[in-house]
Amino acid sequence: MRIRKAHGAAALGLAALVLATGTAAGGAQPATPKTPAGVQAAAATRLVPVDGTANFRDIGGYRTYDGATVRTGVVYRSEALNKVTAAGITTMQSLRLSGIVDFRTSAEIGANGPDKVPAGVPDTNLPISDGGYLQTLYAVVNSRDPVQQQAMLGDGKAAQMMLTMYRTFVSDPATRAQFAATARGIANGTVSLYHCSAGKDRTGWMTAILLTAVGVPQTTVDGDYLLSNQNLKAGNDALKQQLLAGGLMQHPELLDPLLTVDQSYINAARAEATAEYGSFGRYLLDGLGLDVQTLAKLRQRLVG
């Protein structure tokens, strides 16, 4: 019993420090960190081979500031589950998922289909706006007009759209509420998998919230975030080749800022959090409404 109390006290202490300083170490973080070798080397083992997905992975395995390790086999992140096969569902059953959160909007679900998940696993839709991503993508492709496509996405417009979306992750009250609800579900053990469409933006920010809250260094958090580019590259390349071969786009590379993640995107969300709340820790407390006790429960569930 004394050991459990000590662990709880340590978690509570780290949670308080995160809230006070924005990081468990309390120090400044590099603006554009390099992907740590450990993150890159662990990419293959972190992926979970759920057939019908390319970016389904375990968020565990990372070291925290105080030398602990985020548990594996507890919480997962993914892209949409609408293409999961029967074999993929069998793999998901082995994960013993307690619950799933789907961040997709009704338009995204309508366009691409509902999740395919193991029977009996709660799958809750907590929609977060995609910032007009799907609508823009359809408009660009359906126009078949290279001049219009350049006007819509060229000269930094596509990247600016993504930066705006990431800032909205922090500034929009409804969006904050969905991220907060997911964090509480994870802390309480009722959620063990969350996803959006590609598993890179809304899912990437959710993962940054969780890993930062339990004391994973920012450089490592960013390395995990950037792994989506590696995992999604084959599918993105195939999509662009299809658009080119089908005569839908002469320059499908215009889509790259929409199909990938970039350090500047997550930096924009963090900058918004700091500008609005003073620090990432205050964003957790005041923006998401996660109190010290909830953060301690999150630490207890995720860190061994």
Buried (B, 14 or more C-beta within 10 A) or exposed (E): EEEEEEBBEBBBBBBBBBBEBBBBBEEEBEEEBEBBEEBBEBBEEBBBEBBBBBBBBBBBBBBBBEEBBBBBEBBBBBBBBBBBEEEBBEBBBEBEBBBBBBBBBEBBBEBEEBBBBBEEBEBBBBBBBBBEBBEBBEEBBEBBEEEEBBEBBEEEBBBEBBBEBBBBBBBBEEBBBBBBBBBBBBBBEEBBBBBBBBBBBBBBBBBBBBBBBBBBBBBBBBBBBBBBBBBBEEBBEEBBEEBBEEEBBBBBEBBBBBBBBBBBBBBBBBBBBBEBBEBBBBBBBBBBBBEBEBBBBBBBBBBE
